[in-house]
Amino acid sequence: MGNLEDIRQLTIHYLNGSVTQDDERQLLSFIGESQTNKELFRQWEEEWAAHHLGNGLSKAAFGKFEARLLLQSEAKNTKTKLWRTVAAAAAVVALMVGSAYAMWLAAAARPEKFYSFSAPYGSKARVALPDSSVVWLNAGSSLRYSNRFNEHNRRVELQGEGYFQVSKDARHEFVVKTDVGEVTVKGTRFDVSAYREDRVATVSLMQGRVEFNGKNETVAMRPGERVTVDRLTGELKKTTFVNDSRAWIDNNTDFDAITLGELAKVLSRQYNVNIHVGSSKLAMTRFSISLRNKETIGAVIDALQRISQMTVQRRGKDIYLSD
């Protein structure tokens, strides 16, 4: 077998889910050779988990290896003693099944832990999930999932806005839980915006199929459709959209007839500032605005000021807008 560095790289490929059957058999053989090799695998697994934000599936991977090693070991013993009675062979099989079942019970009984990731105001974040799905978090957003992710389903909890690129898996549905409802998918690309300070939450579907499960209503969606939820009234609306709902990932955002009050919340999150709108009348003023990659908050506020003739005062991170 190759040197330890080769085996370590093989372990990383296995934990990443990119190992071939031949490589898996080679790694299985290495782990089964000695207790030292098992401990090496555990050490590499812990290092891998630390660099991949605490992937709980790695422990399940080792549990699977242990179960297969047990079966392999028992199979060798049975082969050398096959001339003995059928009752003895049956006892070996019973031991194998019982041990594997005990391991399954141990895995099922392990404490549930949660991993959380966030994008502070003024930043964005990319999160790679254990099933190879990818989530981009917008400013002021957070994502949470359990170490039991992908055992029976793939459930995550979102606060704020996230763009999801979900790996296809017909056996494990993917569920995004927000405070206004859940989005259930099989494999697709979509955007969920559910900031708790915003009156309206939205789900925009780019590819595939999703189902939005609101508190009182379930809506099936097709690509190009957007579901809007009003937090105050609970009303659900399904419309079509033409703008790119993932453009914010590249710092490009288009707003069509957005109120200044809502725009102030968006800009506060994106630029990590506090924008205060002085009156309800000013807050209800509507704008159509396109933000591109390199505008500063100063440039954006200057543009709004030219359009609306409002007064602007800046005090550190606080920006005050008034009539």
N, C-alpha and C positions, 0 to 999 in steps of 0.2 A: 504494500500500500504506500501511497505517496507520503511526503514529509508532512509534519504537523501543520505548516502553513497552508498546504494544499487541502488538508482536511478541514481546516478552519474556514477557508473560502467555500468549501463544499457545504459546510454547515450554514453559512450566510445565505447561499443560494437556496438551501432547503427552507430556511425560515422566511425568505422572501417569496417562496412559492414558485421558484423558477428552476427547480431541480428535475433532472430526467429520472426515469425509473432505474436505469443502470447506476447513476450517481447515488440515488437513494439506497439501493442495495449495498453499495460500497460503504456509505456512511453507517448503515445499519450494522454491517459487519464490523466496522471499526469500534462502534459503541459496545458491541457485544463481546469484544476481546478481553476487556478488563474493567475493573471498577475505576481505575485511573482514567481510562478513556471516557467513561460515563461522566466523571467529574469534570473533565475537560469540556465535554459537550455542554454541561450545565453552565460552566464559566463563560463559554462563547455565547450561549443563549442569553445570559444575563447582560453581557456587553452589547449584544445586538439589540436587546429590549431597551437598554438605556439610550441608545442612539436613535431608536425609532419610537420615542415618546411613550414607552411603557406598553408595548404590544402584548396584551394578555394571551394572545393565541400561541405565543412561543412555548408557554408552559404546557398547553394542550398538545403541541407538537411533540414535546419530550414525553408526555404521557402516552402518546400514540406509539412512539418508538419503544418505550418500556414494555407496553403490551405486546408488540410484535416481537421484541427480543425474548420475552417470556415464552411465547408460542414457538419461536424458533428453537429455543433451548429445550423445551419439552419435546419438540418433534425429534431432535437428535437423540434424546434419551430413549424415546419410544422405539426409534429405528434400531438401536443396539440391543433392545430387550424384547423385540417383537415375537421371539420364540416362546415367551412366557404366556401365561393364560390370557384369554380375552378379557377376563375380569380385571386384570392388572392394567391392560391397555385402556379399558373403560375408566379406570380410576385416574389415569394420567389425563385423559380428556376432560374428566370432571374437574380436576385440579386446574387445568388450563382455563376452562370456561369460568370457573369460580373466581380465579385470580383476575381475569380480564373484567369480570363483572364488578369485582371489588374496586378495581381501578376506575371503572366508569362511575361508580357511586362516589368515590373520592373526588373525582373531577366535578361531578354535579353538585357536591356539597361545599365546594370551596367558596370562601367569602366573596361576595360581589364587590368589585371596586370600580370606580369611575375615573376616566381620564378626561381632563378639560383643557381646551385650547382657546385662546382669545387673540383678537386683534385690537390693540388699544386705539383710542382716537388718534387720527393722523397717520394710521398705518393700515396695512392689509396683511393677511396671512394665508399660507397654503398648507393644508393638512392632508396627508396621505393616510387613508384608513387601512385596517388590516386586510380587507378584501380587494385592495388596489383601487378602490374608489378614491376620488380626489375632491376636496372641498376648498373653495376659495372663500375666505371670510372678509367681509368689508369692515371698515373702521367701526369700532365700538360693538363688535359682534363676538359671540362665544359659541363653542360647540362642545358637547359632552357625549361620551359613549361608555358602555360597560365593558369589563373584561370578558363578558359572555357574548359580546358582539359576534355574530355569525354562527352561533351554536344552533339557534332555532330561527332567528331572524336577524336583520341588520337594522338596529334602532339607534338613532342619534337624536339629541335634543339641541335645538337651535334657538338662540336669542340674538336678534339682529338680522343681518342679511348674509346669505351664503349662496354661492353658485355651485351646483353639484354635478359632477360627472361620475355617474354610477356604473360600476362594473355589472355586467349581466350575470344573473344567477337565478334561474327559475325556481330553485329549491328554497331560497332565502329571500323573502321580500325585504325591500329597503323602506324604512319608515323614518320620516323627519317629523319630530314632535315640536310644535310651537305652542304658545299660550292661546292661540286662536283656533287650533285644529291640527290635524296630521296630514302629511302627504305620503301616500303609499305608491311605490314604484317597483318595477322589475329590473330595469336597466335603461337609463335615459340621461338627458341633460336638461336642467331646469334651475330656476332662480327662486329663492324664497326670501322675501323681505318682511320681517316681523319684529321691528323695533318696538318695544313696549311704550316708548314715548310718542310714537306715531299713531294717529287715529286710524289709519288705513294700513292693512297688511295685504301683501300680494304674493301670488304664486304665478310664475311665467314659465311656460313650457316651450323649449326649443326643439327637443327631439324625443321620440318615444311616446310613452303613455304614462300618465299619473292619475291618481284619484285623490281629490282633496276631501278629507273627512272633517267637516265643520262640526260645531256643537249641536246644530239642529238639522244639518243637511249634508249630503254627500254629492260631489260633483265630479264627473269623469271629464278629463281634459285631453285635447289633441294638440299637436304642435302648432304654435302661433296663437294659442289661447292664453288668456290671463284671468285668474280668479281674484277678485278684490273682496276683502272682508272689512266691513265698518265695525270698529270696536264698540262704538257707542250704541248702534242700533242692532248689530249682529247680522245686518243684511249682507248677502252674498251676491256678487254680480260676476258674470262671465262675459268677457269681451275679447276682441282680437287686438294684437299689437304689431307694430312694424319696426319699432326701434330695437336695438340690440340690448337685451337685458343683462348681458354679461360684459358690456363695454366698460363698466366701472373697474373691472380687473385691470384694464390697461389705462386707468385714469381718464377715461372718456365717458362722459355722461350727457345725455340729452333730456331736457325737461320741457314738456309741452303744457303750458298754462298751469304751472305750479304756483301755489300761493307763496308769498314771501315768508309766512310763518313756517310752512313746511320746508322751504328752501333753507331757511336759517338752521333748522335741525340737521339737514343733510350736510351743509357746509361746516357746521360745528364739529360733526363727527369726522369729516374728511380732513379738515385742517387742524383739528385739535384746538379749537378756540371756543369761546362762549359768545354767541351772537344774540343780542337782546333786541326785540322789536318793540318800539315804544307805544304803539296803539293798535287796537283791534282792527281799525280801518286800514292801517298800513300793512298789518299782518295778512289781510285778505286780498291785497294787491297781487295780481297774477302776472307771471313772467313766462316767456319761452326763452330758454337759454341753453347753450351748448358749452360744456366744459371739456377742454382738451388737456393734453398731457402735462403742460408746464405752467399753467396759470398759477400765480400766487394768490393767497387769499386777498391781498391788497388789490391786485388787478381785478379780481372778481367783484369786490365791493365797489371799486371805482366805476366799473361798467354798470352795475346796478344803480349807482348814484346818478350817473349821467342819464339813465333811462327814466328814473322816477323823480329826480330832483329832491331826494331825501337828504337829511343831514346825518353825517357819520362822525362818531367820536371813538377813538381807540385808546384803551388803557390796558397796556400789557396784552393778555390773552382775551380780554373782554372788548367786544365791539358793540356799540350802541347805535341803533338805527331809529331815527325819529322823523316826523313830518317836517 
